[in-house]
Amino acid sequence: MEPRDHMLTRLYVVLTLMALWPLAIAGRMLWIYLSEGAALRAEGRRQMRAVVEIPAMRGEMLDRVGRALAVNTVRYDLALDPEVEGFAAQGSTFFERLARLTGRSATYFRQRVARRASPRYVVLWRGLTEAQKKAIESWEVPGVILEPRFSRWYPYGSLAAHVLGYVGADGRGLAGLELQYDRYLQGRPGRRVVQRDRRGVLKPMVGGEVVEPEHGQTLVLTLDLIRQTILEEELARGVAEAGARWGTAIAMDPRTGAVLAMANVPTYDPNRPAAASEEARRNRAITDRMEPGSTFKLITAIAALEQGVVALDDTIDTGAGWAVFAGRTMRDVHAYGRISFAEALVHSSNVGIAKIATRLKPGALYQYARNLGFGQPTMIDLPGEVSGTLKRPSRWSGTTLTSMSIGYEVDATPLQILTAYCALANGGLLVRPFVVAERRSITGEVLWHARPDSIRRAFRRETVRRLLPVFERVVNEGTGRAARVEGLPVAGKTGTAFKVVDGRYQPGAYRASFVGFFPADDPQVALIVVLDEPRRSIYGGQVAAPIFRRVAERWIGTFPKIAERMAPREELPEQVARPLPILEGQPLAVAHARLQAEGLRVRVAGPDEVLAFVTDQHPAPETPVTPGDAVRLEVTPPDTLVRRMPDLRGLSARQATYWLATYGVGVRVEGHGQVVAQWPEPGAPLPSEVYLRCR
């Protein structure tokens, strides 16, 4: 073949192949379309879809009458995908605007983007307010991601900090009730399917799947805001006056075990827990062990009386105020000579109590101490409780019996000591202390409530009847006179004990305490006060008892029965009539709560359902009514009502949220307290989401 023909042949082959190449591509595309088209289209739709998490709102914590102690505020985290198409053109302007909005320099944000770990994601700012979030949305910058989150806020600062605890940056509980009940408080986040366009911007998807979040449960505590405030104020004052290193105090209802208040000094602000030392965050009421000192003489007295080794009027020779037991000298503050067993308790004679203890078998004293909860945790619903130590008789030395009889060679927490005195106050029953009274859903439905639990009968009622007057005498004429409250019978016991440091008694270091209850003839409050290393005086009767007295005096007004007993009720003035509010259109639960708050009785006509709505009321709105009057509400199921935006102004945030939840409407709340503004306005068609401003 000629060279020219050879070249033409090769050229024709190449041209033929080039002509067939588009046909091959088209054929391949047809093959893919027919064989894999459905799968590829599904994959494309999947890539256009994205799932956005809807955060769950952490449950609130309320005091016993519903005042908020721990709430949530909505904040937003600002993130950015700097690789999104269109961001580069607006980046410089965006950083300048963001600098003016947050107070940070534009350079700061540029550096965060430049040093990002992920090529498509970087967090620029945390904790934006609702107003800041709306401003950023109005800029319409591609790649901007605004992620809502709920932050925890404690409106009363350090109040009840050791009980409430605090949360971490991820919203998980790290201490106190926040930790103990974290699985109930945190809830379960929901999710929403959205559409992602070619620039990566997320947009709502019509008909996209939405799984609503399961919001955390609300805890209703046994604490009372007013009583807690008083206890903390008086404890802080007492610690300062005594020059003590720290102090702790606990108050309980001795009949049920409900903790009425719990305080520690020093304390901390749970809004800024990292700013406080570990010592300040320590709940010493349940985590610190101490030798009880003379407060333990209650256990010795119970054991001695029930074992029949002594009677209260039996005489004991305490001599010159000292005695030797197993080679160890024991001393009294004063020389009492020959006194009765009751007087030995009243004046806290170490020698007298120890002499009675020598008549007991070691196993008997150990068993009564065990029955009263020593050497074991109280099982309070707070984290970090220690059990204390109570040596078995097989491990006792020659001095253990007499030492333990006056509160040495045994360790206990302040809460354990208090529960033992609660048994004296309630007839001999040992009760389990608790802090959470109820768990409720976000709509207010009670999911669980605490049932007072008596662990065991620790000693007989007859023993209580014999001992109670003796412990009243401690306050009226003995070492606890500084705890006396004029007109109010109080029973209790003082305690002073050497302090152990690194396994040895530290010279000059003591712990002073007072534990008691009132009214002694019908106990409603049991209270213990403990001070560590007080400098003004080492004796509990001089530094701890005055704190008990001042707390009792200020608490009287919070207990109607006690207050009426001390100051008989005068004739009340005539009740003033007030106009009946407009209740039509409100959920039955909301209307019922409003009427109860006005002191009115409620009668319901129609289906008494949780989600029922009021359609009519008798008397009519604006009719003058006085507390005690009855109001009749006619109600109907929610599916019969026109879906219009109600007027929520003046309601609490929780009531408004509940109202909208009955319609299945989402809520965004700014602030806390009462609703002052709402969008949309009343009467507008009901939207899928409502914005409320509260203060």
LOKOL-463535 format. One record per residue (C-alpha): residue in three letters; y, x, z. Coordinates in steps of 0.1 Angstrom, whole numbers, plus 5000, padded with zeros to 4 digits. Layout:
LOKOL-463535
ALAYXZ ...
//
This chain:
LOKOL-463535
MET500050005000 GLU503450124991 PRO505750215020 ARG508149945009 ASP505449675010 HIS504249805043 MET507749755058 LEU508049405043 THR504749305058 ARG505749415093 LEU509049235089 TYR507348915079 VAL504948935109 VAL507848985133 LEU509848705118 THR506748475120 LEU506248565157 MET509848505164 ALA509748165147 LEU506548075167 TRP508048195201 PRO510247885206 LEU507347665197 ALA505247845223 ILE507847795249 ALA508247435240 GLY504447395242 ARG504347565276 MET507147335289 LEU505247035276 TRP502147155293 ILE503947205326 TYR505646865323 LEU502346695317 SER500146885342 GLU502546985370 GLY505646775364 ALA505046525393 ALA504446805418 LEU507447005407 ARG509746705408 ALA508546625444 GLU509146995454 GLY512646965440 ARG513346655460 ARG511946825490 GLN514347125486 MET517246885484 ARG516246735517 ALA517146885551 VAL516346775586 VAL519246785611 GLU518446765648 ILE520246495668 PRO520646635703 ALA519546425733 MET522046375761 ARG521046525794 GLY520746265821 GLU523546225847 MET523246265885 LEU524846005906 ASP525445965943 ARG523845675962 VAL526645435951 GLY526845545915 ARG529645815916 ALA528946085890 LEU528146425904 ALA526846585871 VAL527846455837 ASN527946565800 THR530846645777 VAL530446675740 ARG531347005724 TYR530647155690 ASP529547495678 LEU531047625645 ALA528747815622 LEU529147925586 ASP527048005555 PRO529348255538 GLU527048275507 VAL527747915497 GLU529447875463 GLY533147805467 PHE533547965502 ALA534848305490 ALA537848135473 GLN538847965506 GLY537648225531 SER540948395537 THR542848065543 PHE539947935565 PHE540048235588 GLU543848215592 ARG543647845601 LEU540747905625 ALA542748175642 ARG545647935648 LEU543247665661 THR541247875685 GLY543748145696 ARG541548425683 SER542648665655 ALA541548615619 THR540148965620 TYR537748865648 PHE536148605626 ARG535948835596 GLN534149095616 ARG531648835629 VAL530848745593 ALA530649105582 ARG528249195611 ARG526048885609 ALA522348935613 SER521348655589 PRO522748655553 ARG523148265553 TYR524148185589 VAL526548315615 VAL528048135646 LEU531848175647 TRP532847975678 ARG531247765706 GLY532647475725 LEU535047315701 THR536646985712 GLU536446655692 ALA540046715680 GLN539247065668 LYS536146955651 LYS538046675632 ALA540646935621 ILE538047165607 GLU536346885589 SER539646795572 TRP539847135556 GLU536747065535 VAL535647425534 PRO532147475518 GLY529547635540 VAL531047515573 ILE528447385598 LEU529447195629 GLU526647145654 PRO527246905683 ARG525846985717 PHE526246845752 SER527647075779 ARG527047015816 TRP530046945838 TYR530246895876 PRO533446695882 TYR533646785919 GLY533147165914 SER531247325943 LEU530446985960 ALA526746975967 ALA526247275944 HIS523047385962 VAL521447045958 LEU522646975922 GLY521947335909 TYR523147435874 VAL521947475838 GLY521747775814 ALA523447815781 ASP520547635764 GLY521047335787 ARG517847395807 GLY517947355845 LEU517947685864 ALA518447575900 GLY518447275923 LEU517746935910 GLU518647055875 LEU515547265877 GLN513247045897 TYR513746735875 ASP514446925842 ARG511746745823 TYR513246405831 LEU516846505826 GLN516646695793 GLY515346405772 ARG513946455737 PRO516046535706 GLY515946305675 ARG516346405638 ARG518046275607 VAL517146345571 VAL520146455550 GLN520746575514 ARG521646925505 ASP523746975473 ARG523647285451 ARG526347455473 GLY524247405504 VAL526647135518 LEU524746865539 LYS525546505531 PRO524146175544 MET521146045525 VAL520945675519 GLY517745545534 GLY517045885550 GLU514645875579 VAL516445875613 VAL514545925646 GLU516845845675 PRO516946085704 GLU515445995737 HIS518246055761 GLY517446205795 GLN516945995826 THR519645945852 LEU519046055888 VAL520445845917 LEU520546065948 THR520445985984 LEU523546185989 ASP526946015995 LEU530046185980 ILE532246106010 ARG529646226036 GLN528846536016 THR532546626014 ILE533046586052 LEU529946796060 GLU531047076037 GLU534647066051 GLU533547086087 LEU530847346081 ALA533347566063 ARG535847516092 GLY533147596118 VAL531947906100 ALA535548036098 GLU536347956134 ALA533148126147 GLY533448426124 ALA529948376111 ARG528348536081 TRP527048206067 GLY526247856078 THR524047576067 ALA523847206077 ILE521546916067 ALA521746546075 MET518846306071 ASP518045946078 PRO515245996104 ARG513645656095 THR513045726058 GLY513546106053 ALA516446046028 VAL518746346028 LEU522246216035 ALA524046556029 MET523146926026 ALA525747206027 ASN525847586027 VAL528747826033 PRO529548026013 THR529047815982 TYR529747835945 ASP530947635915 PRO528047525893 ASN530447505864 ARG530647885866 PRO527448005884 ALA527548355870 ALA530948415888 ALA529148375922 SER526848625939 GLU523148545944 GLU523748515981 ALA526348235975 ARG523848045953 ARG521148055979 ASN520147725995 ARG519547856030 ALA518647516043 ILE515147556026 THR514847916017 ASP515748106049 ARG513348136077 MET514548186113 GLU513148186148 PRO514247846161 GLY515047956197 SER515547676222 THR515447396196 PHE511647466196 LYS511447356233 LEU510947006220 ILE507447096208 THR506547256241 ALA507746946260 ILE505746716238 ALA502646926241 ALA503046956279 LEU503546586285 GLU500846466262 GLN498346716276 GLY499146596311 VAL500046946325 VAL503446836338 ALA505646536344 LEU509346526338 ASP510146506375 ASP507746786385 THR509547076402 ILE509547426386 ASP510747736405 THR512847946380 GLY513748196408 ALA516748416402 GLY516848346365 TRP514148586353 ALA510448626353 VAL507848866338 PHE505148726315 ALA502448966302 GLY504649266309 ARG507749126292 THR510749006311 MET512248676302 ARG515748566314 ASP517948256317 VAL521648246311 HIS522048136348 ALA519848126379 TYR518747766384 GLY516347806413 ARG514047506418 ILE514647236392 SER512646956376 PHE510946996342 ALA513546756327 GLU516346976341 ALA514747276326 LEU515047106292 VAL518646986299 HIS519847336309 SER517547516285 SER515747736311 ASN513547986293 VAL511748076325 GLY511047706334 ILE509747626299 ALA507647936297 LYS506047866331 ILE504947526319 ALA503647676287 THR501247896306 ARG499447576317 LEU498747486281 LYS495847606260 PRO497047816230 GLY495247576206 ALA497147276220 LEU500647426215 TYR499647546180 GLN498247206170 TYR501447016181 ALA503547266162 ARG501347216132 ASN501546836136 LEU505346856136 GLY505347046103 PHE505747406113 GLY503947656091 GLN503947426061 PRO506547316036 THR508146976040 MET507546896003 ILE511246815997 ASP512046755960 LEU514047075957 PRO512847415943 GLY512447735963 GLU511347585997 VAL509447826019 SER506847726044 GLY507747936074 THR505048106096 LEU502947976124 LYS500348226137 ARG496848096144 PRO495848126181 SER493248386170 ARG496048616161 TRP498148566192 SER499048846215 GLY499448826253 THR503148726249 THR502848476220 LEU502248166241 THR505348206263 SER507448346235 MET506548056212 SER507247806239 ILE510947906237 GLY511147946199 TYR510048306192 GLU507148446173 VAL507448146150 ASP509548116118 ALA510947796104 THR513547676079 PRO516447466092 LEU514947166073 GLN511647206092 ILE513347206125 LEU515346896115 THR512246706104 ALA510646766138 TYR513646606155 CYS513546316130 ALA510046256145 LEU511546226179 ALA514245986166 ASN511845756147 GLY509045706173 GLY506846006166 LEU506345986128 LEU506746296107 VAL508546196074 ARG508846376041 PRO512446446032 PHE513646365997 VAL516946385977 VAL516246165946 ALA516145795953 GLU515745665917 ARG515245765881 ARG516945535855 SER517045515818 ILE520345545800 THR520545165799 GLY520245145837 GLU516645035839 VAL514945165870 LEU511945375859 TRP510945505893 HIS512145485929 ALA511245685960 ARG509145525986 PRO509645666021 ASP506545856031 SER505445916067 ILE503146216066 ARG501446156099 ARG501946046135 ALA502846366153 PHE502946226188 ARG502845896208 ARG505645646211 GLU505345666248 THR506246026247 VAL509345946227 ARG510345686253 ARG510045946281 LEU511746236263 LEU514646056246 PRO516746026278 VAL516246396285 PHE517646496252 GLU520646256257 ARG521246436290 VAL521346766271 VAL524446636253 ASN526046456283 GLU525546716310 GLY523647016296 THR524147286270 GLY525147046242 ARG528246886259 ALA530447006229 ALA528446756207 ARG529446456227 VAL531146166208 GLU533145926230 GLY531445586229 LEU528445696208 PRO525145796224 VAL523946126210 ALA520646316217 GLY520046676207 LYS519347036216 THR521047366213 GLY519447686201 THR520348056203 ALA517948326189 PHE517948696183 LYS518048776146 VAL515248976130 VAL516349236103 ASP513649436085 GLY510949326110 ARG512949426141 TYR515549246163 GLN519049356155 PRO521049426186 GLY524049196190 ALA522948966161 TYR522048606168 ARG521648276151 ALA523247976168 SER522147616161 PHE522447256172 VAL520246976161 GLY520546606172 PHE520846246161 PHE522945936167 PRO523145666179 ALA520445786203 ASP519145426209 ASP519045336172 PRO519045666152 GLN520545646118 VAL521546016113 ALA519746336122 LEU521846656117 ILE521247026121 VAL523847296120 VAL522947666119 LEU525347966120 ASP524348326112 GLU525848606134 PRO528748406149 ARG531348646165 ARG533348406187 SER530248306207 ILE526448356203 TYR525548016218 GLY524747716197 GLY526347486223 GLN529747656217 VAL529847716179 ALA527347476163 ALA527647166186 PRO531447126178 ILE530647106141 PHE528046836148 ARG530646636168 ARG533346656142 VAL530946546114 ALA529646256135 GLU533246136143 ARG534246146107 TRP530945986095 ILE531145686118 GLY533345496093 THR530745526066 PHE528145346087 PRO529344986092 LYS526944906121 ILE527945216140 ALA531645156133 GLU531444796144 ARG529644896175 MET532445146185 ALA535244916173 PRO534344546173 ARG535344366141 GLU538644176142 GLU539143856124 LEU539543936087 PRO542643816069 GLU542243526045 GLN540643626012 VAL542943635982 ALA541943455950 ARG541843655918 PRO541543525882 LEU538043525867 PRO537743785839 ILE536643695804 LEU532943755801 GLU532043585768 GLY530343815744 GLN529344075770 PRO525744185777 LEU524344005807 ALA523844335826 VAL527544435821 ALA528844085831 HIS526544075861 ALA527744415873 ARG531444315869 LEU531043995889 GLN529144175916 ALA531844435919 GLU534244145925 GLY532044015953 LEU530943705933 ARG527543545932 VAL525943505897 ARG523743235883 VAL522243265849 ALA521442975825 GLY519243075796 PRO516843365789 ASP517243615817 GLU516643905794 VAL517944255797 LEU519644235762 ALA520843875765 PHE524643805759 VAL527043565776 THR528143275755 ASP529943065781 GLN531043085817 HIS531842835845 PRO534442845859 ALA536442915828 PRO538243255823 GLU541443305844 THR540243045870 PRO541143175905 VAL538043275925 THR537443445959 PRO534643675970 GLY531543475976 ASP532143215949 ALA529343145924 VAL529843195887 ARG527443035862 LEU526743235830 GLU525143075799 VAL523343345778 THR521643375745 PRO519443635728 PRO521343905709 ASP519943815675 THR522043495675 LEU525443665679 VAL527843775651 ARG527944155650 ARG531644225657 MET533144515675 PRO533744425712 ASP536744525733 LEU535444795755 ARG538644915771 GLY538644925808 LEU534844955811 SER533145275823 ALA531645505797 ARG528145415808 GLN528845035806 ALA530345075771 THR527445285760 TYR524945035773 TRP526844755755 LEU526744925722 ALA523145035727 THR522144665728 TYR523444645692 GLY521644965682 VAL525045145676 GLY525445515681 VAL528245635704 ARG530445945706 VAL532345985738 GLU535246215745 GLY536146265782 HIS534646075811 GLY535545775833 GLN536945455819 VAL537345375782 VAL541045395772 ALA540745385734 GLN538045295708 TRP537545315671 PRO537045075654 GLU539344825670 PRO538044505687 GLY537044245662 ALA536244485633 PRO532744475617 LEU530244665637 PRO529745015623 SER526745245627 GLU528745475651 VAL531645415675 TYR534045675690 LEU535245615726 ARG537945815744 CYS537645805782 ARG539645945811 
//
